[in-house]
Amino acid sequence: MSSLSFFNRARKYIESISDINSADPLDKMVYKFFKDHKAYDRAAQALRRRFARGADVVEGIDRGGRRTRIKREINGGSYIYKIEGADGSWSVPEERIWVVAIYAVWQESRKI
């Protein structure tokens, strides 16, 4: 079973987009993850590595191309990823695939 099989809400949302070519970069990245599971695994691994190497926050690009920050907190035996909003508040996305996509969009922006 693929690690992406757990992201049912994201899959349903992405499948509802009539023209992925006109979607924003975040939606395109999630679409890419569903088409190429290894791309998701690479991005998720890179994000985990950044935190494992001591980063408190990691940069990302959210919907609309805004720079944002990602932080990871431990809750019991698992990690919770939070995204900083435009107002400075932190929230937990519905599904982790969105956090990985926010980080992956930022990674791609640095390649240009």
N, C-alpha and C positions, 0 to 999 in steps of 0.2 A: 504494500500500500504506500503510495506516495505521501510525503509530508504535506503536500498541497491539498490532499483530499479533505483536510479538516477545515479549509477556508470556504465553506459553502456560501456564506453571504457575499464574500468578495467575488466568487465565481458567478453567482446569480447577477450581481451588479454589472460585472464586465460583460456578461453575455447579453445584457439588456441594451448595451450601447450599440446603436445602429451602424455607426461609422467610426471605427477605432482610429482611423487616420486623422480625424478631426478632434479626437479626445486630447485631454491635457497629458503632459509627460508622465504624471503619476499613474493615470489609468493605463497608458501605453505600457508602462513598466510592469504593472500587475498582469496585463494581458500577456506580455512576454514571458513572465514567470509561469503562467499556466501552459503556455506552448513549449517552454523549455525549462523543465524542472531543475536541470543542472545550473541554470542561470540563477534561480532562486537560491539553491544550495550554496553557490559561490558567494552571493551577496550576503546571505545570512551568516555564513562563516566569517566573512570579512568584518561584519558588524560585531559579532561575538569577539573576534580577535582584538578589535579596538578597545573594547571594555576589559578584556582579559589582560591587556598590556597596560592597564591603569587609567584609561580615560574616564573622567567623571561625566562628561557630556561629549557627544559626537554631533557634527553638523549634518544637516539634511536639507532637502528642498521639498516643501509641501505642495499641496494643490495650489495652482496659480503661480508657481515659480518663486514663492517666498522662501527665503532662508529661514530655517528653524533649527532647533536643537533636540537631540534625543538623549534621554538618560535611562539608566537601567538600575532598578532597585530589586533587592532580594526580598521575597515574601515566602516565608517558610522554606521550602526546598526548591522553589522555582523563581525565575526572574520575571519581572514586570517591566515592560518598556513603556516609557512615557514620552509624549511629544509636547514641546512648548508651543502654546498658542500665541497669536499676535498680541494678546493682552498680557502675556507673561505667565499665564496659568499653565499648569501641566495636566494632561489628560491621557488616558489609556485608550488607544484605538480599539475598535471592535475586534479586529483580528490582527495578529502580528504581521501578516503579509504586507500590510500598509506601512508599518515601521521599516521593514526591510526595503520596500519600494522607495520610501522617502530617502533612505540612505543610498540606495543604488542610483537614484536620479542625481543626487549630489555627486556621487563618484563619477558618473558619466559627464557631468558638467565640468569636471576638472580635467577631463581628457582633451577638451577643446582648446 
